[in-house]
Structures are given as C-alpha cells and as structure tokens.
Amino acid sequence: MGRKLVAEFLGTFWLVFGGCGAALLSAAFPHLGIGFAGVALAFGLTVLTGIYAVGYISGGHFNPAITVGLWVAGRTKGGDVVPYIVTQVVAAIAAAGALYAIASGKPDFTVGGFASNGYGSLSPGHYTMLAALVGEIICTFFFVSVILGATSAKAPAGFAGVAIGLCLTLIHLIMIPVDNTSVNPARSTGPALIAGHGYVGQLWLFWVAPIIGGIIAGVVGRWLHASE
C-alpha cells in the first residue's frame, strides 16, 4: 500500500502543479499566453505522463472521482478507496502551496481565482450552477468510461495513457469557459483553499458532481465490461 500511496501522491501533485501551473503562470502571460487550449493540453499531458510514470504502481487514479468510479466498477479494492482519496487531496493541497510559492514571486502577484473552479460570478463565462453541475457530471462520466475502456483486458495494450490524456484535454476544451473544469475533487480543493472564501463555498459542487458522474460510469461500466 505504501508504494501505491506514494504513486498517487506524485501523480496527483503533478496533475495539479502542471495543469493549474499552466493556467496560473502561462495562460495570461502578455503576448506569449497559451490560452484555454494550452491549459487544456497541459492538463492532458500531466495525466498522460503521470500514468506512464507511476500508473503501473497504483493504477494512476490521481482523482477521487476515478477512485470511486473504479471501485463501483469492481476495478479497485474497497480498502484502497479512503487512503487513495486522502492522499490525492493532500497532494493537491501541497501542489497548490508550491504554486503559490512560485506565483507569489512575481512583483504584481494577486491571488485572484488561483485557477479554482466556480460557477455564477466565479465562472469564467458566468455560467450558472446548473450548467456547471450538468457539465461536470457528464464529463466525469465519460472520463471514467474512457478509463474503464482504455484499461480493459481487450483494449490495445500500452495506449491507455494516450486515450486518457486526450480525453482530459477534450474535457477541458469543453468546460474551461463554464467552471474552469474540475472532474476531479482533489484538483478543485487545493486551489480553492488558497483562492479563499467564495471558491471554498462553491467547492461542494466540484465534489458532488464528479463523484456522481464517476458512480454512474462505474455502474454502466460494470455491466458493459461484464464479459471480461
């Protein structure tokens, strides 16, 4: 279990540090900003590289919604669920702290949203709570579904990381304008704790919606892949 938890910590830290770091440090940089598409790609690349680096040790969840979804689908042991989720959240908080240490080194730094997730006035496009809720459930459902399919016994070996990384990139291309894209409660928690009260107050949605999406995907996937 120790090696698995270290792998989950490293993978989740890398996801938050890489994805949120791209949003904080590069996306808005004058004349050279990478924009929404660059941030979407950054999140996809963190998952892709993390899976190939340590995924073979822990399964490469890096996300409480994935852990719950894979448990419901029968792909993860029940005893791993709580330790994985706790580790993922701690890693996300540590990554957010590291990003704060770097970002605050800029003379005109202000915390702002700190790459947090939000709806209403905290949404990049001022989308409603319902829009964020529906989008997060649907996107997490398909994210976990892609993971279940890409890691199934009958899928082409060695390509799971590519499919999963590209899926997360696509999800960010869809959802960044809506709520800055979560589909990962741990990823949402770390930045929200630094961004402050308003984002912390909306954090519930970015736990509830991804977990619901993951559970639905787990139920469907358990039936869909039952012949394996």
FIKOLZA-1660 file (N, C-alpha, C; in steps of 0.1 Angstrom, whole numbers, plus 5000, padded with zeros to 4 digits):
% residues 228
   i   px   py   pz ch aa at
   1 5008 4988 5000  A  M  N
   1 5000 5000 5000  A  M CA
   1 5009 5013 5000  A  M  C
   2 5020 5012 5007  A  G  N
   2 5028 5024 5008  A  G CA
   2 5033 5029 4994  A  G  C
   3 5037 5020 4986  A  R  N
   3 5042 5024 4972  A  R CA
   3 5030 5030 4964  A  R  C
   4 5018 5024 4966  A  K  N
   4 5007 5029 4958  A  K CA
   4 5003 5043 4962  A  K  C
   5 5004 5046 4975  A  L  N
   5 5000 5059 4980  A  L CA
   5 5011 5070 4976  A  L  C
   6 5023 5066 4976  A  V  N
   6 5033 5075 4971  A  V CA
   6 5031 5078 4956  A  V  C
   7 5028 5067 4948  A  A  N
   7 5025 5069 4934  A  A CA
   7 5013 5078 4932  A  A  C
   8 5002 5077 4940  A  E  N
   8 4991 5085 4939  A  E CA
   8 4994 5100 4943  A  E  C
   9 5002 5101 4953  A  F  N
   9 5006 5115 4957  A  F CA
   9 5014 5122 4946  A  F  C
  10 5024 5115 4940  A  L  N
  10 5032 5121 4929  A  L CA
  10 5024 5124 4917  A  L  C
  11 5015 5115 4913  A  G  N
  11 5007 5117 4901  A  G CA
  11 4997 5128 4903  A  G  C
  12 4991 5129 4915  A  T  N
  12 4981 5140 4917  A  T CA
  12 4988 5153 4919  A  T  C
  13 5000 5153 4926  A  F  N
  13 5007 5166 4927  A  F CA
  13 5011 5171 4913  A  F  C
  14 5016 5162 4904  A  W  N
  14 5020 5166 4891  A  W CA
  14 5008 5171 4883  A  W  C
  15 4996 5165 4884  A  L  N
  15 4984 5169 4877  A  L CA
  15 4981 5184 4881  A  L  C
  16 4980 5186 4894  A  V  N
  16 4976 5200 4899  A  V CA
  16 4987 5210 4896  A  V  C
  17 5000 5206 4898  A  F  N
  17 5011 5215 4896  A  F CA
  17 5012 5219 4881  A  F  C
  18 5011 5208 4873  A  G  N
  18 5013 5211 4858  A  G CA
  18 5001 5218 4852  A  G  C
  19 4989 5213 4855  A  G  N
  19 4977 5219 4849  A  G CA
  19 4974 5232 4854  A  G  C
  20 4973 5234 4868  A  C  N
  20 4970 5247 4873  A  C CA
  20 4981 5256 4872  A  C  C
  21 4994 5251 4872  A  G  N
  21 5005 5259 4870  A  G CA
  21 5005 5265 4856  A  G  C
  22 5001 5258 4846  A  A  N
  22 5000 5263 4832  A  A CA
  22 4990 5275 4832  A  A  C
  23 4979 5273 4839  A  A  N
  23 4968 5283 4840  A  A CA
  23 4973 5296 4847  A  A  C
  24 4980 5294 4858  A  L  N
  24 4984 5305 4866  A  L CA
  24 4996 5312 4860  A  L  C
  25 5006 5305 4855  A  L  N
  25 5019 5311 4851  A  L CA
  25 5020 5314 4836  A  L  C
  26 5013 5307 4828  A  S  N
  26 5015 5308 4814  A  S CA
  26 5003 5313 4806  A  S  C
  27 4991 5310 4810  A  A  N
  27 4979 5313 4802  A  A CA
  27 4977 5328 4799  A  A  C
  28 4979 5336 4809  A  A  N
  28 4977 5350 4808  A  A CA
  28 4990 5358 4806  A  A  C
  29 5001 5352 4803  A  F  N
  29 5013 5359 4801  A  F CA
  29 5013 5368 4789  A  F  C
  30 5016 5381 4790  A  P  N
  30 5014 5390 4779  A  P CA
  30 5021 5385 4766  A  P  C
  31 5014 5385 4755  A  H  N
  31 5019 5382 4742  A  H CA
  31 5023 5367 4740  A  H  C
  32 5026 5360 4751  A  L  N
  32 5030 5346 4749  A  L CA
  32 5021 5337 4756  A  L  C
  33 5009 5341 4761  A  G  N
  33 5000 5333 4768  A  G CA
  33 4995 5321 4760  A  G  C
  34 4994 5310 4767  A  I  N
  34 4990 5297 4760  A  I CA
  34 4975 5296 4758  A  I  C
  35 4967 5304 4765  A  G  N
  35 4952 5304 4764  A  G CA
  35 4946 5292 4769  A  G  C
  36 4932 5291 4767  A  F  N
  36 4924 5279 4771  A  F CA
  36 4930 5266 4765  A  F  C
  37 4933 5267 4752  A  A  N
  37 4937 5254 4745  A  A CA
  37 4950 5249 4751  A  A  C
  38 4959 5258 4755  A  G  N
  38 4972 5254 4761  A  G CA
  38 4970 5248 4775  A  G  C
  39 4961 5254 4782  A  V  N
  39 4958 5249 4796  A  V CA
  39 4952 5235 4795  A  V  C
  40 4942 5234 4785  A  A  N
  40 4936 5221 4783  A  A CA
  40 4946 5210 4780  A  A  C
  41 4956 5214 4771  A  L  N
  41 4966 5204 4767  A  L CA
  41 4975 5201 4779  A  L  C
  42 4978 5211 4787  A  A  N
  42 4987 5209 4799  A  A CA
  42 4981 5199 4808  A  A  C
  43 4968 5200 4811  A  F  N
  43 4961 5190 4820  A  F CA
  43 4962 5176 4814  A  F  C
  44 4959 5175 4801  A  G  N
  44 4960 5162 4794  A  G CA
  44 4974 5156 4795  A  G  C
  45 4984 5165 4793  A  L  N
  45 4998 5160 4794  A  L CA
  45 5002 5155 4807  A  L  C
  46 4997 5162 4818  A  T  N
  46 5001 5158 4831  A  T CA
  46 4995 5144 4834  A  T  C
  47 4983 5141 4830  A  V  N
  47 4977 5128 4832  A  V CA
  47 4984 5118 4824  A  V  C
  48 4987 5121 4811  A  L  N
  48 4994 5111 4802  A  L CA
  48 5007 5108 4808  A  L  C
  49 5015 5118 4811  A  T  N
  49 5029 5115 4816  A  T CA
  49 5028 5108 4830  A  T  C
  50 5019 5112 4839  A  G  N
  50 5018 5106 4852  A  G CA
  50 5014 5092 4851  A  G  C
  51 5005 5088 4842  A  I  N
  51 5001 5074 4841  A  I CA
  51 5013 5065 4837  A  I  C
  52 5021 5070 4827  A  Y  N
  52 5033 5062 4823  A  Y CA
  52 5044 5062 4833  A  Y  C
  53 5044 5073 4842  A  A  N
  53 5055 5073 4852  A  A CA
  53 5052 5064 4864  A  A  C
  54 5040 5065 4869  A  V  N
  54 5037 5057 4882  A  V CA
  54 5023 5050 4881  A  V  C
  55 5016 5051 4870  A  G  N
  55 5003 5044 4869  A  G CA
  55 5004 5029 4871  A  G  C
  56 5014 5023 4867  A  Y  N
  56 5015 5008 4868  A  Y CA
  56 5016 5004 4883  A  Y  C
  57 5020 5014 4892  A  I  N
  57 5021 5011 4906  A  I CA
  57 5007 5011 4913  A  I  C
  58 5000 5022 4911  A  S  N
  58 4988 5024 4918  A  S CA
  58 4975 5023 4910  A  S  C
  59 4977 5023 4897  A  G  N
  59 4965 5023 4888  A  G CA
  59 4964 5037 4882  A  G  C
  60 4971 5047 4887  A  G  N
  60 4971 5060 4881  A  G CA
  60 4958 5067 4882  A  G  C
  61 4951 5068 4894  A  H  N
  61 4939 5074 4895  A  H CA
  61 4940 5090 4896  A  H  C
  62 4948 5095 4906  A  F  N
  62 4951 5109 4907  A  F CA
  62 4938 5117 4909  A  F  C
  63 4927 5111 4913  A  N  N
  63 4914 5118 4913  A  N CA
  63 4904 5110 4921  A  N  C
  64 4898 5115 4931  A  P  N
  64 4888 5108 4939  A  P CA
  64 4876 5103 4931  A  P  C
  65 4872 5110 4921  A  A  N
  65 4860 5105 4913  A  A CA
  65 4864 5093 4905  A  A  C
  66 4876 5092 4901  A  I  N
  66 4881 5080 4894  A  I CA
  66 4882 5068 4904  A  I  C
  67 4887 5071 4915  A  T  N
  67 4889 5060 4925  A  T CA
  67 4875 5055 4929  A  T  C
  68 4865 5063 4931  A  V  N
  68 4852 5059 4934  A  V CA
  68 4845 5051 4922  A  V  C
  69 4847 5057 4911  A  G  N
  69 4841 5051 4899  A  G CA
  69 4847 5037 4896  A  G  C
  70 4860 5035 4897  A  L  N
  70 4866 5022 4895  A  L CA
  70 4863 5012 4906  A  L  C
  71 4861 5017 4918  A  W  N
  71 4856 5008 4929  A  W CA
  71 4842 5003 4926  A  W  C
  72 4833 5012 4921  A  V  N
  72 4819 5008 4918  A  V CA
  72 4820 4998 4906  A  V  C
  73 4829 5000 4897  A  A  N
  73 4830 4991 4885  A  A CA
  73 4837 4978 4889  A  A  C
  74 4842 4977 4901  A  G  N
  74 4849 4964 4905  A  G CA
  74 4864 4964 4901  A  G  C
  75 4869 4975 4898  A  R  N
  75 4883 4976 4893  A  R CA
  75 4893 4980 4905  A  R  C
  76 4888 4985 4916  A  T  N
  76 4896 4989 4927  A  T CA
  76 4891 4983 4940  A  T  C
  77 4900 4979 4949  A  K  N
  77 4896 4973 4962  A  K CA
  77 4890 4983 4971  A  K  C
  78 4880 4979 4978  A  G  N
  78 4873 4988 4987  A  G CA
  78 4883 4994 4998  A  G  C
  79 4892 4987 5002  A  G  N
  79 4902 4991 5012  A  G CA
  79 4911 5002 5007  A  G  C
  80 4912 5004 4994  A  D  N
  80 4921 5014 4988  A  D CA
  80 4914 5028 4987  A  D  C
  81 4901 5028 4987  A  V  N
  81 4893 5040 4984  A  V CA
  81 4897 5052 4993  A  V  C
  82 4895 5050 5006  A  V  N
  82 4897 5061 5015  A  V CA
  82 4912 5066 5015  A  V  C
  83 4922 5056 5016  A  P  N
  83 4936 5060 5016  A  P CA
  83 4939 5068 5003  A  P  C
  84 4934 5063 4992  A  Y  N
  84 4937 5070 4979  A  Y CA
  84 4932 5084 4979  A  Y  C
  85 4919 5086 4983  A  I  N
  85 4913 5099 4983  A  I CA
  85 4920 5108 4992  A  I  C
  86 4923 5104 5004  A  V  N
  86 4931 5113 5014  A  V CA
  86 4944 5117 5008  A  V  C
  87 4951 5107 5002  A  T  N
  87 4964 5110 4996  A  T CA
  87 4963 5120 4984  A  T  C
  88 4953 5118 4976  A  Q  N
  88 4951 5127 4964  A  Q CA
  88 4948 5141 4969  A  Q  C
  89 4940 5143 4979  A  V  N
  89 4936 5156 4984  A  V CA
  89 4949 5163 4990  A  V  C
  90 4956 5156 4998  A  V  N
  90 4969 5161 5004  A  V CA
  90 4978 5165 4993  A  V  C
  91 4980 5157 4983  A  A  N
  91 4989 5160 4972  A  A CA
  91 4984 5173 4965  A  A  C
  92 4971 5174 4963  A  A  N
  92 4966 5186 4956  A  A CA
  92 4969 5199 4964  A  A  C
  93 4967 5198 4977  A  I  N
  93 4969 5209 4986  A  I CA
  93 4984 5213 4985  A  I  C
  94 4993 5203 4986  A  A  N
  94 5007 5205 4985  A  A CA
  94 5011 5212 4972  A  A  C
  95 5005 5207 4961  A  A  N
  95 5009 5213 4948  A  A CA
  95 5004 5227 4947  A  A  C
  96 4992 5230 4953  A  A  N
  96 4987 5244 4953  A  A CA
  96 4996 5253 4961  A  A  C
  97 5001 5248 4972  A  G  N
  97 5010 5255 4980  A  G CA
  97 5023 5258 4973  A  G  C
  98 5028 5248 4966  A  A  N
  98 5041 5250 4958  A  A CA
  98 5038 5261 4947  A  A  C
  99 5027 5260 4941  A  L  N
  99 5024 5270 4930  A  L CA
  99 5023 5284 4936  A  L  C
 100 5017 5285 4948  A  Y  N
 100 5016 5298 4955  A  Y CA
 100 5030 5304 4957  A  Y  C
 101 5039 5295 4962  A  A  N
 101 5053 5299 4965  A  A CA
 101 5059 5305 4952  A  A  C
 102 5057 5299 4941  A  I  N
 102 5063 5303 4928  A  I CA
 102 5056 5316 4923  A  I  C
 103 5042 5315 4922  A  A  N
 103 5035 5326 4916  A  A CA
 103 5036 5339 4924  A  A  C
 104 5037 5338 4937  A  S  N
 104 5038 5350 4946  A  S CA
 104 5052 5356 4945  A  S  C
 105 5061 5350 4937  A  G  N
 105 5074 5356 4935  A  G CA
 105 5074 5367 4924  A  G  C
 106 5063 5369 4918  A  K  N
 106 5061 5379 4908  A  K CA
 106 5057 5392 4915  A  K  C
 107 5063 5403 4912  A  P  N
 107 5061 5416 4920  A  P CA
 107 5046 5420 4920  A  P  C
 108 5039 5419 4910  A  D  N
 108 5025 5423 4910  A  D CA
 108 5015 5412 4912  A  D  C
 109 5019 5401 4918  A  F  N
 109 5011 5390 4920  A  F CA
 109 4998 5393 4929  A  F  C
 110 4987 5388 4925  A  T  N
 110 4975 5388 4933  A  T CA
 110 4969 5374 4932  A  T  C
 111 4963 5369 4943  A  V  N
 111 4958 5356 4944  A  V CA
 111 4947 5354 4934  A  V  C
 112 4937 5363 4933  A  G  N
 112 4926 5361 4924  A  G CA
 112 4919 5348 4926  A  G  C
 113 4915 5342 4914  A  G  N
 113 4909 5329 4915  A  G CA
 113 4918 5317 4917  A  G  C
 114 4931 5319 4914  A  F  N
 114 4941 5309 4916  A  F CA
 114 4938 5296 4909  A  F  C
 115 4933 5297 4897  A  A  N
 115 4929 5285 4889  A  A CA
 115 4918 5276 4895  A  A  C
 116 4910 5282 4904  A  S  N
 116 4900 5275 4911  A  S CA
 116 4888 5273 4902  A  S  C
 117 4879 5264 4906  A  N  N
 117 4866 5262 4899  A  N CA
 117 4855 5270 4905  A  N  C
 118 4846 5274 4897  A  G  N
 118 4835 5282 4902  A  G CA
 118 4823 5283 4892  A  G  C
 119 4812 5287 4897  A  Y  N
 119 4800 5290 4888  A  Y CA
 119 4795 5304 4892  A  Y  C
 120 4785 5308 4884  A  G  N
 120 4779 5321 4886  A  G CA
 120 4790 5332 4884  A  G  C
 121 4792 5341 4894  A  S  N
 121 4801 5352 4893  A  S CA
 121 4816 5347 4893  A  S  C
 122 4818 5334 4897  A  L  N
 122 4832 5329 4897  A  L CA
 122 4835 5320 4885  A  L  C
 123 4825 5319 4876  A  S  N
 123 4827 5312 4864  A  S CA
 123 4834 5321 4853  A  S  C
 124 4844 5315 4846  A  P  N
 124 4850 5323 4835  A  P CA
 124 4840 5330 4826  A  P  C
 125 4829 5322 4823  A  G  N
 125 4819 5327 4813  A  G CA
 125 4806 5331 4820  A  G  C
 126 4806 5331 4834  A  H  N
 126 4794 5334 4842  A  H CA
 126 4783 5324 4840  A  H  C
 127 4786 5312 4838  A  Y  N
 127 4776 5301 4837  A  Y CA
 127 4770 5298 4850  A  Y  C
 128 4758 5293 4850  A  T  N
 128 4750 5290 4862  A  T CA
 128 4755 5278 4869  A  T  C
 129 4750 5276 4882  A  M  N
 129 4753 5265 4890  A  M CA
 129 4748 5252 4882  A  M  C
 130 4736 5253 4876  A  L  N
 130 4731 5241 4869  A  L CA
 130 4740 5237 4858  A  L  C
 131 4744 5247 4850  A  A  N
 131 4753 5244 4839  A  A CA
 131 4766 5237 4843  A  A  C
 132 4772 5242 4854  A  A  N
 132 4784 5235 4860  A  A CA
 132 4781 5221 4864  A  A  C
 133 4770 5220 4871  A  L  N
 133 4766 5206 4877  A  L CA
 133 4764 5196 4866  A  L  C
 134 4756 5200 4856  A  V  N
 134 4753 5191 4845  A  V CA
 134 4766 5188 4837  A  V  C
 135 4774 5198 4834  A  G  N
 135 4786 5196 4827  A  G CA
 135 4796 5187 4834  A  G  C
 136 4798 5189 4847  A  E  N
 136 4807 5181 4855  A  E CA
 136 4803 5167 4856  A  E  C
 137 4790 5164 4857  A  I  N
 137 4785 5150 4858  A  I CA
 137 4788 5143 4845  A  I  C
 138 4784 5150 4834  A  I  N
 138 4785 5143 4821  A  I CA
 138 4800 5141 4817  A  I  C
 139 4808 5151 4819  A  C  N
 139 4823 5150 4816  A  C CA
 139 4830 5140 4824  A  C  C
 140 4826 5139 4837  A  T  N
 140 4833 5129 4846  A  T CA
 140 4828 5115 4842  A  T  C
 141 4815 5114 4838  A  F  N
 141 4810 5101 4834  A  F CA
 141 4818 5096 4822  A  F  C
 142 4820 5104 4812  A  F  N
 142 4828 5100 4800  A  F CA
 142 4842 5098 4803  A  F  C
 143 4848 5106 4812  A  F  N
 143 4862 5105 4816  A  F CA
 143 4864 5091 4822  A  F  C
 144 4856 5087 4832  A  V  N
 144 4857 5074 4838  A  V CA
 144 4854 5063 4828  A  V  C
 145 4845 5065 4820  A  S  N
 145 4841 5055 4810  A  S CA
 145 4853 5052 4800  A  S  C
 146 4860 5063 4796  A  V  N
 146 4871 5061 4788  A  V CA
 146 4882 5054 4795  A  V  C
 147 4884 5057 4808  A  I  N
 147 4894 5050 4816  A  I CA
 147 4891 5035 4817  A  I  C
 148 4878 5032 4819  A  L  N
 148 4874 5018 4820  A  L CA
 148 4877 5010 4807  A  L  C
 149 4873 5017 4796  A  G  N
 149 4875 5011 4783  A  G CA
 149 4890 5010 4779  A  G  C
 150 4897 5020 4781  A  A  N
 150 4911 5020 4777  A  A CA
 150 4920 5011 4785  A  A  C
 151 4915 5007 4797  A  T  N
 151 4923 4998 4806  A  T CA
 151 4917 4984 4806  A  T  C
 152 4907 4982 4798  A  S  N
 152 4901 4968 4798  A  S CA
 152 4910 4958 4792  A  S  C
 153 4908 4946 4795  A  A  N
 153 4916 4935 4790  A  A CA
 153 4917 4934 4775  A  A  C
 154 4906 4938 4768  A  K  N
 154 4905 4937 4754  A  K CA
 154 4910 4949 4746  A  K  C
 155 4914 4960 4754  A  A  N
 155 4919 4972 4747  A  A CA
 155 4933 4970 4743  A  A  C
 156 4938 4977 4732  A  P  N
 156 4952 4976 4728  A  P CA
 156 4961 4980 4740  A  P  C
 157 4971 4971 4742  A  A  N
 157 4980 4973 4753  A  A CA
 157 4989 4985 4751  A  A  C
 158 4992 4993 4761  A  G  N
 158 5001 5003 4761  A  G CA
 158 4996 5017 4757  A  G  C
 159 4983 5018 4753  A  F  N
 159 4978 5031 4748  A  F CA
 159 4969 5038 4757  A  F  C
 160 4966 5032 4769  A  A  N
 160 4956 5038 4778  A  A CA
 160 4960 5052 4782  A  A  C
 161 4972 5055 4785  A  G  N
 161 4976 5068 4789  A  G CA
 161 4973 5079 4778  A  G  C
 162 4975 5075 4766  A  V  N
 162 4972 5084 4755  A  V CA
 162 4957 5088 4754  A  V  C
 163 4949 5077 4755  A  A  N
 163 4935 5079 4754  A  A CA
 163 4930 5087 4766  A  A  C
 164 4935 5084 4778  A  I  N
 164 4930 5091 4790  A  I CA
 164 4935 5106 4789  A  I  C
 165 4947 5108 4785  A  G  N
 165 4952 5122 4784  A  G CA
 165 4945 5130 4774  A  G  C
 166 4942 5125 4763  A  L  N
 166 4935 5132 4752  A  L CA
 166 4920 5135 4757  A  L  C
 167 4914 5125 4764  A  C  N
 167 4901 5127 4769  A  C CA
 167 4900 5139 4779  A  C  C
 168 4910 5140 4788  A  L  N
 168 4910 5151 4797  A  L CA
 168 4913 5164 4790  A  L  C
 169 4921 5164 4780  A  T  N
 169 4923 5176 4772  A  T CA
 169 4909 5181 4766  A  T  C
 170 4902 5171 4760  A  L  N
 170 4889 5174 4754  A  L CA
 170 4879 5180 4764  A  L  C
 171 4879 5174 4776  A  I  N
 171 4870 5178 4786  A  I CA
 171 4873 5193 4790  A  I  C
 172 4886 5196 4791  A  H  N
 172 4890 5210 4794  A  H CA
 172 4886 5220 4783  A  H  C
 173 4887 5215 4771  A  L  N
 173 4883 5224 4760  A  L CA
 173 4868 5227 4761  A  L  C
 174 4860 5218 4766  A  I  N
 174 4846 5220 4767  A  I CA
 174 4843 5228 4780  A  I  C
 175 4849 5225 4791  A  M  N
 175 4844 5230 4804  A  M CA
 175 4852 5242 4810  A  M  C
 176 4863 5246 4804  A  I  N
 176 4871 5258 4810  A  I CA
 176 4862 5270 4810  A  I  C
 177 4855 5274 4799  A  P  N
 177 4847 5286 4800  A  P CA
 177 4835 5285 4810  A  P  C
 178 4831 5272 4813  A  V  N
 178 4819 5270 4822  A  V CA
 178 4823 5272 4836  A  V  C
 179 4833 5264 4841  A  D  N
 179 4836 5265 4855  A  D CA
 179 4851 5263 4858  A  D  C
 180 4859 5264 4847  A  N  N
 180 4874 5262 4848  A  N CA
 180 4878 5248 4849  A  N  C
 181 4868 5239 4847  A  T  N
 181 4870 5224 4846  A  T CA
 181 4875 5218 4859  A  T  C
 182 4867 5209 4865  A  S  N
 182 4872 5201 4876  A  S CA
 182 4873 5187 4872  A  S  C
 183 4862 5180 4872  A  V  N
 183 4861 5165 4870  A  V CA
 183 4870 5158 4880  A  V  C
 184 4875 5165 4890  A  N  N
 184 4885 5160 4900  A  N CA
 184 4884 5168 4913  A  N  C
 185 4877 5162 4923  A  P  N
 185 4875 5170 4936  A  P CA
 185 4889 5174 4942  A  P  C
 186 4899 5166 4941  A  A  N
 186 4912 5169 4947  A  A CA
 186 4918 5182 4940  A  A  C
 187 4917 5181 4927  A  R  N
 187 4922 5193 4919  A  R CA
 187 4915 5206 4923  A  R  C
 188 4902 5205 4926  A  S  N
 188 4894 5216 4930  A  S CA
 188 4898 5221 4944  A  S  C
 189 4901 5212 4953  A  T  N
 189 4903 5215 4967  A  T CA
 189 4915 5224 4969  A  T  C
 190 4926 5219 4964  A  G  N
 190 4939 5226 4966  A  G CA
 190 4939 5241 4962  A  G  C
 191 4935 5245 4950  A  P  N
 191 4935 5259 4946  A  P CA
 191 4924 5267 4954  A  P  C
 192 4913 5260 4957  A  A  N
 192 4902 5267 4964  A  A CA
 192 4906 5272 4977  A  A  C
 193 4914 5264 4984  A  L  N
 193 4918 5267 4998  A  L CA
 193 4927 5280 4998  A  L  C
 194 4934 5282 4987  A  I  N
 194 4942 5294 4986  A  I CA
 194 4934 5306 4980  A  I  C
 195 4925 5303 4971  A  A  N
 195 4917 5314 4965  A  A CA
 195 4908 5321 4975  A  A  C
 196 4903 5313 4985  A  G  N
 196 4895 5319 4995  A  G CA
 196 4881 5316 4996  A  G  C
 197 4874 5323 5004  A  H  N
 197 4860 5320 5008  A  H CA
 197 4850 5317 4997  A  H  C
 198 4849 5326 4987  A  G  N
 198 4840 5324 4976  A  G CA
 198 4841 5311 4969  A  G  C
 199 4854 5307 4966  A  Y  N
 199 4856 5294 4959  A  Y CA
 199 4854 5282 4969  A  Y  C
 200 4858 5284 4981  A  V  N
 200 4856 5273 4991  A  V CA
 200 4841 5271 4993  A  V  C
 201 4833 5281 4992  A  G  N
 201 4819 5280 4994  A  G CA
 201 4812 5272 4982  A  G  C
 202 4818 5273 4971  A  Q  N
 202 4813 5265 4959  A  Q CA
 202 4820 5252 4957  A  Q  C
 203 4829 5248 4966  A  L  N
 203 4836 5236 4964  A  L CA
 203 4828 5224 4965  A  L  C
 204 4817 5224 4972  A  W  N
 204 4808 5213 4973  A  W CA
 204 4804 5207 4959  A  W  C
 205 4801 5216 4950  A  L  N
 205 4797 5211 4936  A  L CA
 205 4807 5203 4930  A  L  C
 206 4820 5207 4932  A  F  N
 206 4831 5200 4925  A  F CA
 206 4836 5188 4932  A  F  C
 207 4829 5185 4943  A  W  N
 207 4830 5171 4949  A  W CA
 207 4818 5163 4945  A  W  C
 208 4806 5169 4946  A  V  N
 208 4793 5161 4944  A  V CA
 208 4792 5157 4929  A  V  C
 209 4793 5166 4920  A  A  N
 209 4791 5163 4906  A  A CA
 209 4801 5153 4900  A  A  C
 210 4814 5155 4902  A  P  N
 210 4823 5144 4897  A  P CA
 210 4821 5131 4904  A  P  C
 211 4818 5130 4916  A  I  N
 211 4816 5117 4923  A  I CA
 211 4803 5111 4917  A  I  C
 212 4793 5118 4915  A  I  N
 212 4781 5113 4908  A  I CA
 212 4784 5108 4894  A  I  C
 213 4791 5115 4887  A  G  N
 213 4795 5111 4873  A  G CA
 213 4803 5098 4874  A  G  C
 214 4813 5098 4883  A  G  N
 214 4821 5086 4885  A  G CA
 214 4813 5073 4889  A  G  C
 215 4803 5075 4898  A  I  N
 215 4795 5064 4902  A  I CA
 215 4787 5059 4890  A  I  C
 216 4780 5068 4883  A  I  N
 216 4772 5063 4871  A  I CA
 216 4781 5056 4861  A  I  C
 217 4793 5061 4858  A  A  N
 217 4802 5054 4849  A  A CA
 217 4806 5041 4854  A  A  C
 218 4808 5040 4868  A  G  N
 218 4811 5027 4873  A  G CA
 218 4800 5017 4872  A  G  C
 219 4788 5021 4874  A  V  N
 219 4776 5012 4873  A  V CA
 219 4775 5007 4858  A  V  C
 220 4775 5017 4849  A  V  N
 220 4774 5013 4835  A  V CA
 220 4786 5005 4830  A  V  C
 221 4798 5009 4835  A  G  N
 221 4810 5001 4830  A  G CA
 221 4810 4987 4836  A  G  C
 222 4805 4985 4848  A  R  N
 222 4804 4971 4854  A  R CA
 222 4796 4962 4845  A  R  C
 223 4785 4968 4840  A  W  N
 223 4776 4960 4831  A  W CA
 223 4782 4959 4817  A  W  C
 224 4787 4970 4812  A  L  N
 224 4792 4970 4798  A  L CA
 224 4804 4961 4796  A  L  C
 225 4813 4960 4806  A  H  N
 225 4825 4952 4805  A  H CA
 225 4824 4939 4813  A  H  C
 226 4812 4934 4815  A  A  N
 226 4810 4922 4824  A  A CA
 226 4815 4910 4818  A  A  C
 227 4817 4909 4804  A  S  N
 227 4822 4897 4798  A  S CA
 227 4837 4895 4799  A  S  C
 228 4844 4905 4804  A  E  N
 228 4858 4904 4805  A  E CA
 228 4863 4894 4816  A  E  C
% end
